[in-house]
Amino acid sequence: MTAIFRKAAPQKTTCDILLPPSQTESPRYFMAFDLLAEPIRRYVRDQRWEALRPIQAATIQHVLASDDNFILASRTASGKTEAAFLPILSKVDFRRPGVRVLYVSPLIALINDQFRRIEALCQYLDVRVTKWHGEASRADKKKLVQQPEGLVLITPESLEAMFVHSPYSVKALFASLEYVVIDEIHSFLGTDRGVQLMSLLARLAGVNRGRFAVVGLSATIGDYAEAKRFTGDAARTKVLLDKAHKEIEAEFRYFPAARIGSDLPLDLLKDLYKQTSRSKALIFPNSRGLAEVVAVKLRLIADRVNGHANYFSHHSSVHKEVREYVEHFAKTNERQPFCIACTSTLELGIDIGSVDKVVQIDAAQSVAALVQRVGRSGRRDDAASQLLLYATNPWSLLQSLACWRLYQEGFVEPLRQARQPYDLLLHQALSIVKERGGIARAALLRELHRNAAFSEIAPASADDILTELLQLNWVEVIGNELIIGVEGEFTVNSREFYSVFRSEPAFKVVHAGKTVGEIPYSPQVQDGENLFLAARTWKIQFVDLAAKRIEVVPANDGKKPLFFGGGGVVHPRIREEMLRLLADGSPAPELDAASQEVLRQLRREFAGFALPPLPGPERPVVVKDNKLILYTFTGTRLNRSLVFLLRCLDVEFLADEAESSLTLAVEPALLPALFEQLRLYAEDVDFHLQTAVAETPALLDFAKWSVALPLPYQCEILKERYFDFEAAKEFLRDTVLVWPGV
């Protein structure tokens, strides 16, 4: 059953300027065009735009009238890039020396894509545009350093490398910056890369002769206050919010898998083929491995029925040249249908032209991801977005429906930057010492504390971290200054230093001398095994462990291929909505008949608990096979905390994150006492965390630069970014256990 929905008004936000729905009819809308510089007006006329978009008109008026920072919040394909650059290019005097505008992107691929659009616009002003990343032309970079001018497109990692190895170039290029444009700013919020970028912005401000303004672009921001803080000057940052939305045709389909994690049902793949064979479709499974499964099996079905051959995969393991070919094909193809099975690599703003339909297989891990994915379809103004959601088990269906309902309400997960990122302070301290070639300890501590990314870290803690670096010989003292030590040179001079995320060990997959892509290494990667990659099935001929290289040939033996992929973090609001959907019994017209029946069965299972229609502290407990099943209906981080505490108590249990449940070998009458014991352990969790880190250093694999921190600070990172023990204490104190029939 297909249901047509209009997105509800977003919940109350901290935005400053809300664009009215009738913006296009406002006289101010038409006046905005006249405010632009004549070359920019000529560009707009040559593009044959009938009118400016609402976000464009509003941004032109506000950016030209103010030097404040701005966050442009508007749906995908609403013209945010032009909204930023039309007024900036009209306002900035590019005849003056120095790079005047810096564009920061989370992806090299997005830089390459936006370069073409921005360069076409800048040609009207005779302004030079330069790409600066690891794959960009060295000659163009050298020319820019010799004659700094125009506009530069860069990633945080390339900016970091410039600070470390070419600090004089940083000053020469960016001392006259007037604007920094951050694309897809939501992708930095709540991440280590975001903290790094905040720090780099503060360091850029330190070399700037004046003050530059920051303009952030995003379609999915859940916390505007956090986005404003990200600019480094929340008081001078305003949010321009365009609530305009597109009509969405949504449909849910259910095809049960044999078990969670097993192969996709053949009936699902056949139905998926039928639903997409005549469309331009993006298909989002939740892992690279499943993306390959979908691409390969849809191609096999197409071969059997003489369908089209345009089935592709697109994810980080596919070689860059293959990904670029897929992007180019999708963008330039006017009439042929195609299907691209992809991951988050196509969530962001890479232009692949018009897509008819977006397919999500099993639940997206976040509402934000669903928003980004839905926005890829119906990019033409008159086209509705088409969303098809498949589920292969009841809990995935329930989570998919919860994400969809929250999306309709306008909810997007708020992403909070770490307030005490000790590991990233360590990284930036090393970077600053290398940049300066030596700096007094007191001066370094002052600079770190003034940096907005680290302003909430106590100076004493920063001093402890510097002491640890001295003991490790990562830095040393010469005279009155800190310099990079002997051990530190190996770290700082490595290419791995520029990034703050950990790259997983990957093996290059090669066929006939040509790179097909990369896959994460695991013990299952052996000679004779099959694997899916780049929408093909390959047989492993030889694994070269020393060279991290896998030689393959096309496979035709039908042997089951290897699977590779990963999971995600679910926000507690999603799980609360899942509980509400079970309790309130409201109809779900977007579900097909099979999905309706699955939802009815789930509701019957929980009907005996008399749960309130609005989620509160009540959580259901089931007694089954002499064990208790506690359904926590809470977020991943809180569930991790409960699991950690149970291990501390040495309690026998089984955790199921998909169901948000804990199966416990505990007598029902003892469960309240267990909760109290767990709460007491949570009060004294530091001791247990230190023991766990000492025994299992891999706990901190997510925090690349934590390895050189003193042990107490490693534990603080775990508490802030991986677990949520404060929420766990509240859960253990306030939860009301509800039993069937009670």
N, C-alpha and C positions, 0 to 999 in steps of 0.2 A: 504494500500500500504506500503510495506516495503522498506526502503531506506538504503543503506549501506554507511556509512560515515567514513572518516578518520579525526581525530581531527586536526584542523589547528594549526600552530605554535603559542605558547603563545605570548602574547604581550610583549614588552620590559619590563624587570624586573631589579631589583637591585641585581640579583644573581651574585656570584663571579666566579663560576666555572660551566660551562655548559657542560654536558657530550655529546660528539658527537654521532650521530646515529650509527657510525661504531665502537663504543667503543669495541664491542666484537671481532673485528678483529685487534685491536691494540696489539702490542707486550707487552705494559705495562699491558694489561688486563691479560695476562698469567703470567707475573712477579708477580702480586699481590698475587697469591696463595703462591708463594715461600717466601713471606715476613711474612707469618703467623707462629706462634709457631707450633712446630711439633704436639702436642696433638690436636690443632685446625685443622691442615691439615688432621690428621687422622679422625676427626669428619666429615670433608667435604667428604673424600673418602668413609667413611662408609655410608653416606647419598646417595651415588651414584649420586652426582650431575655431570652432564656432563660439566658444566662450571659455573663460578661465574656470577652473574647478573651484568649489568653495574654499578648500584649504589653500589654494594658490592665491585667491583674491585676499583672504584674510592675512596670510603671511606677508604678502607684498606690502599691505598697509602698515603692519606692525613692525616688520624688520626695517623698512625705510624710515620709520618714525622714531626708532629707538635703538640703542646699543645693548639692550638686554639680551640674555640668553633665552632661547625658545625651544620647547618640545612640540613637534608637530605630530599630533596623534590622529591618524585617519586610516581608513580601511586600505587594504591592499589594492594597488592599481588606481589610486585616487590622485596620483600626480604629485606625491610628496617631494620627489627629487627636484622636479621643476619648481615646486613651491618654494624650496630653499634657495635654489640657484638663480631664479629670475630676479628677485630683489637684491641678493648679494652681489651678483654681477653688475646690476644697475648702480649699486651704491659704492663699490670699491673702485679706487683709482689704480688700475693696473699699470699705469705709466711709471709709477714710483717703483724703485728697486726692491727686491726681496719677494719671496713667496707670500702672497696675500691671503690665500685660502687653502686650508688643508682639509681634505676629505678622508675620513677614517672608516674603514670597512672591516667587518669580521672575516671576510673571505677574499682570497685572491681572485677567485672566479667572479665574484660580484664586482670587484674593481675593474676587471677586464670588460665586464658587461657594461658597467656604468661609464667607463672611459669613452666608449663610442658616443653615448648620449651627451655627456658633458662636453666632449671635444666639439661635437657638431654645434652645440650652443655657443661655446667660446670662440668659434671661428668668426662669429659675427662681431666680436670685439677684438679680434686679432690677439687673443690671450692664449699663451702656451699652457698645455695641460700635460703633466708628466706622471707616469705610473712609477711608483717606487716600491718594489717588492722583490723577492728572490728570483722571480722569473722575468723581471722587466729588463729592458735594454741597458747595459752598462754604459754605452755611449750616451744615451739620453740622460742618465744620472750624472755622468761626468760633466756634460754640457750645462746641466742645471746648477751644479755646484760652482762652475766657473761664472755663470751668469744667472743668479737667483731671480726668478720671476714667476708670475702666473699662479697656477693652481696645481697642487700635488695630491695624488691619491695614494694612500698608504695603509698598511695593516699595523696593529700595535706591535707585533714582533719586529717588523722592519724599522719602526720608530725606535724601539728598544736597542736594536743593533746599531743604529746611527748614534744614539747617545753613548754607547759603550765604545765604539771603534772610530767614530768620526765626530767627536763633540764640537770641533770647530765648524764642521759642516752644519750641525744643528743651529749654531748661532748665526752663521752666514745665511742660511735658508729661512729660518723661522723667527728672526728677531723682529720682523715687521708684520707678523700675522695679524689679520683683522677678524677672520672667522675660522672656526673649526666645525665642520659638518660631520656628525656621527650617524652613519646609516645603520638601520636595524639596531637601534640603541638597546632595545629589550634583550637582544642576544648577549649583551654584556652585563646586564643587571643580575645581581646575585651570583656572579661567577668570579673565579680567580682572574680571568682576563679582564673583567670589569674593574677590579681593584688595580690591576696593573695599568690599565688605561687611565683611570683616575689619577694615579701617581704620575704618569707621563704627562698628562695635561697640566698638573701642578708644576712639573719641571719645565715644560714649555713656557708656562707663565713666567718662570724665573729668568728665562733668557729673552723674553719679549720686552721690547722697549716701552710698549704701552699696555693695552689690555685687549685681548681678543674675546669675541663673543662665541658661544657654543650654540649650535642648532642641532638638535637630535631628531631623528625620524623614526617612527614606529607605527605599526598597525596593532600591536598587542602589548599594551602597558597595563599592568594590574595595579600599580601604586605610583601615582603621579608625583607624590611627595618624594619618593625614592629616586625617581627619574630626575627631579629638580636637584636633589642633593648630589647626584652623579656629576653634574656640571662643575661642581666645586664651589658654587655660589648660589645656593637655593633661593636666597632673598632676591636675587636679580634674575631669576628664571621664571618664565611664564609658560603655561601650557595652552596651546591652541588645539581644541578638541572638536573634530568634525564627527558628529554622531550619524551621519548619513550611512545607510546600509543598503544592501541589495536583498532582493527576494531570494529565498533559498528553498529549493525543492529537495526535501530530505526523505530518505527511505532506509529502513533497517531490514536486514535479511539474516536468517539464522540457519546455519548448517553445522550440526554438532560434529566435533572431532572425536576420535576414539578416546583421547585423553589430552589433557593440557600439555602443550609442547610437542604433540605428535604432528605428523604431516597434515597439511591442509586437506580437507575432505575433497574428493574428486567432484562431488556434486557442486560444491562451492566454486571450484575452478571452472566447471562447465557453465554455471550460471554467470560467473564473472566474465567469461568470454562472451556470452550472449549479450550481456548488458553493456559491454565496452567495444565490441568488434567494429562498430560503425562510428565510434566516437574518438575524439582526441582526449585521452584520459591519463590522469596521474593516479597511480595506485600506491598507497602508503601502508605497507606492512610495518611491523615494529622492530625490524632488524634487517641488517644487510643480507643475512642468510635467507630470510624469507623473501626479500625482494628478488633474489636470484631464483628462488623456487618458483615464484609467481611468473617472472619473465620467461623462464625456460618452459614451464608447463603450458602457459598460454600460447607460446610459439608452437609447441608440439600439437596442441589442439588445432591451431590455425593451419598447420601443415596438413593435418588429416582432412580438413573440410575445405581446403583451398582458399583459406582466408588470407588477409594481407600479412606481410612479413615484418611489419614495423613494430616489433616488440623489443624493448630495451630495458636495461637496468642502469641505475644512476645512484651511486653512493661513494663514500670516501675510499673504498677499496678498489673501485674501478679506475683504471689509469686516466690521467688528466686528458689526454688526447681523445680517448673514447668518450669521456663525459662531454667534452667540448663539441664533439661531433653530434652527440645526442641533442644537446642544447641548440645547436645550429639547425639541425633537422627540424626540431619542434618549432622553432621560431620562424623559419622560412617556408615551411610546408603549409600551403594554403588549403589544399583539398583532401589529401590523404589522411585517413584515420591512423592513430598510433596509440600505443600504450607504453608508459614509462613506469616501471616498478622502482620506487625510490625511497630514500630515507629523508632525514632533515636537510640534506644538501639542496633539496628543491623547495624547502619551506620558505627560505629567504627570497630576496627580491630579484634573483636572476631572471632576466626576461626570456621566456620561452614562448611568447606569443599567447594566442587565445587557446584556452583549454575548455572543453565542453563539460567534463565531469571529473570529480574527485572521488576516489574510493579509499575508505579506511578499513583495513582488515584488523579486526579486534581493536580493543579500546586504545585510543591515544593516551599517553601518559599524563597529558595536561590539557587544560582548556586552551591555553595559549597555542599549543601545537595544532589543535583542531582549528582554531581561528586562522592561523597562518595557512593551513592546508585548504580550508574552504575558500579562502580568498584567491586561490590560484585559478578557480574556475569562474566563468561568467565575467571575464574582465572587460568585455564590451559593455558600454553603458546600458544597453537595452536587454542584456542577457541575464537571466537568473542564474544563480550559482546552483549547481547540482551536486548533491552529496549522497553517496551510497555507502552505508556502513554494514559490514559483515561481522558477525560474531560466531565463534566456534565453541563457546561454552557459556553457561548461564551467567557467571560472574563478569565475564567480558562484556556480555550484552548489557548487564546492569550498569557497569562503569561507563560504557559508551553512551547509554541513555542519560546518565548523570552528567557527563561532560556536555552533551548536547543541550540539556535543559539549562545548565549553568551558562552556556554560551548564549542561549536565548535571553537570559536575564541580564547579560552584559558583564558577567563575572569573568575576570582573568586573574590567575594566581598572582598575588603580590610577591615580587622577588626582592629580597632585602640583601644589600651588600653586607659582607662581614664587617663588623665594627672593630674587631681586634684581629686582623689578619697578620699574625706574627710572622708566618712563613714568607709572606709577600713583602713585609717590611725588611726581612733579612735579604731577600732577593734585590730589592731596590737599594738597600744600603750598599751591597756589593757593586751594583750598577753605578751608583753615584761616586763611590770611591774610584772605580775604574775610569769613569768619565773625567773626574777632576785630576787624576794622576796623583792624588794625595789630598787629604782634607783633615783638618783638626777634628778630634773626636767630639768636642763640644759643638762645633759648627755643624757636623753631620747630624747630631741629635736634634739640634734646633731645626734644621731643614726637614728632617723626617716628621717632627711634630707639627710643623707648619703645613705639611702636605695634607690635603683634605682626606686622602685615602687612609691616613694613619693618625688622624687628630685625636681619636679616642683611645689610643694606646698610651699608657703612662710612660713618661720619660725613663723611669726606673726600669721598666720592662724592656724598652729599647736598648738601654745600657746593658742589661743582662745579655741580650742577644749579641751585642758587639763583643762582650767579654767572651762568649762562647766561640765566636768567629776567630778571636785572637788565639784561644786555646787550641782550636783546630788548625791553626796556621792558614786559614782562608784569608785573613788580613794580618798585617803586622805593623809595628810602629817604627817609623824612621824619623828621628828628631821629635817634633811635636805633631806629626801627621800620621794618619792611617793610610797604608797603601795595600794593594792586593798582595797576599802572601804567596809562598811557593805553591802550596796546595790549591789556593784559590785561583791561581793562574789557569790551572787545568779546567776548572769549572767555568770561569768567566770567558775564556777564549773558545769554549765549545759552542757550536751552533745551537745546542740544546739550551744554552743559557737564555736565549732571546724569548723563549716561550715559558709560560708559567703552568701549562698543562702537560701532563705526562703522556708521551706518545707510546702507544702499546707496541710491543715487539711485532714487527710485520715482515713477512717474507714476500719477495717479489715473485710473481707468477709470470713465466715466460713461455711463449710458444714460437718456435722457429725464429728465435732471435728478437721477437717483438714482445714488449711488455703488455700483458693483458690487464694486470692490476696488482693489488696486494691483499693478503689475508693475514689475520692474526695467527701467530704460530701456536700450535697445541700438539700434544703427543700423538693425536690422531692423524696428523699430517705425515703420511707414510707412502712409500712407493706402492703403486698399484691401487691406491684409493682414488675415488672420484670426487670432484668438487664442482660447484656451480660458481661461475664468475662471468661478468659482462654478458649475461643472458645466454650463456653457452654451458655445456657440460664438458668437463675436461678430466683426463686421466693423468694422475701424477706418474711421471717417468722416473724422476730423480729429485731427491731433496739434498741440497748443498747447505748443510748447517753453517759452515764457516762463512759462506758468501750470502746467506739468507736468501736463497734463490730456489725456486721450484720449477723444474722443467715439466711441461705438460704437452699432451696431444689431445685432439678431440676424442671424446669417449662415446662409444656406441653399444656398450655391453649391458646397459640397464641396471648396473650396480648402484645402490643408494648412495648419493653424494654426502659429503661432510656438510655440517650446518655450522654457521658462525653468526653471532649476534649478541645483543645485550638488552638490559632492562632500563628502568627509569625510576624517578621519584614522584610519588603521587601526593598531592596536597590534601590535607585533612578535609577541606571543604567538599572535595569530590566524594570522599567516603561518607560524609554526613548526608550528602544529597542521595547517595545510594540507599542509605538507611531510610531517608524520607520517602523515596520511591517505593520501598517495601511496605512502609507503614500506612501511607495515605490512600492507597488503592485507586488513585486517579487514572483515567484512561490515557493511553499512549497511542494516538492515531498514526504516528509515524512508523509503527512496527508492523511487519507483515504477520500473517496468521501464525507461522511457526514461532516467531518472536513473542507474539502476544501470549501464546500458550506457555512458553518458557517463563515469562514474567509472572503469569498466573500461578505456576507451580512454585516459584520462589516465594511469592507472597503467601501461598498456603503454608509453606514450611515455617514462615515467621509469624503467621496469623495468631498462633497460640500465645504469643508473648505480650499481647495488648500494648504494643509500643505506641507512644503518642504520635500524632500526625506531624508534629514539628520536632526535629531531633533535639534531645536534651541529654542528660547524663546517663540515661538508660542504655544498657548494652546486653544483648541476649546471650544466654549460656545454655548449651545443649549437653545432655548426658548421653553418651553413646559408647557402647562397648567398654564400660567401666572407666571411661575417660571423659573429661570435660572439654568442650569446644567453646572457647570464648571468642565471640565476634567483636573485635575492637572498633571497627568502622572508623578508623582514624588514619592519619598520614603515615608515609613510609618512615620518616625520621622518628616518630614516636614509637612505631612498631619495632624499629631497630633498637631503640632504648629498652623496651620491654624484653626483647630477646637477650640483650646484653645482661640485664639484671637477672634474668632467669638462669643464665649460664653461671653468673657469680654465685647463685644459690645452689647450683648443681641440681636443678630440678629437671626431670625428664619432660621434654616437650617437643612439639613439632609446629613450626611456623609456616603459614601459607599466606604470602603477601598478596597473591591474587584475590584471595577471599578475605584478606585482613583478619585472619583468625589464628588463634593459638590453641593447640590441642595439648592438654595437660594431664599428667598421671597424678591427679589430686582428688581426694574425697570432696564432694560438694560442700560439706560443712567446713572444710579447712580453707576454702578459697578466700574468704575475707581475711583470714590470718596471713595467707600468702601475700595478698595485696599489701598488708601492713609491713611485712618483712621486705618486700620489694621497695616500698616507699622509703624505708629506713636505709636500705642499700643505696638508693638514689641520693639520699642526703649526704652520704659519704662516698660518692662515686669516684672521686679523684684517686683514692688509693687503688681501687679496682681497675681504673683506667690505666694507671701507671704500670700495674702488673701486666695488664693485657698488652700494652704497647711493647713492653720489654720482651714478652713472650712471642708476640705476633706483630712485628714491624709493618707487615703488609696492611694492617688496619689503616695506615696513613698513606696508602698508595695514591689516593685522590689528591693529596697535597704534596706536590712535587718537591717543594723547597723546605719541607718540614724536617728532613733528615738531619739538618745541622742545628736544629733548635734544642735548647735544654728540655728535658723530659716534661716538666710541668707545662710548658707552653705547647708541646705536642698534644697534651691532653686537652688544653683549652681549645685548640683547633677542632679536635674531635667533638667536643661539647657544642661548639658554635655551628659547625658546618656539616656534621655527619649524624650526630644524635640530637635529641631534644629532651634532655633529662628534666628540665623545668616543666615542660608540658606533661612528661611522664608522671612526675610527682602529683600534678593536678589530677591527672587521669586516675591514678591509683587512690587518691584521696576522695574524689568526688563521684566516681562511677557508681551507678546503681545497677547491681546485677539483677537481671530479669530472667526468670525461669519459665518454662512452658506452663501455661495455665495459672500463673501467679499474677 
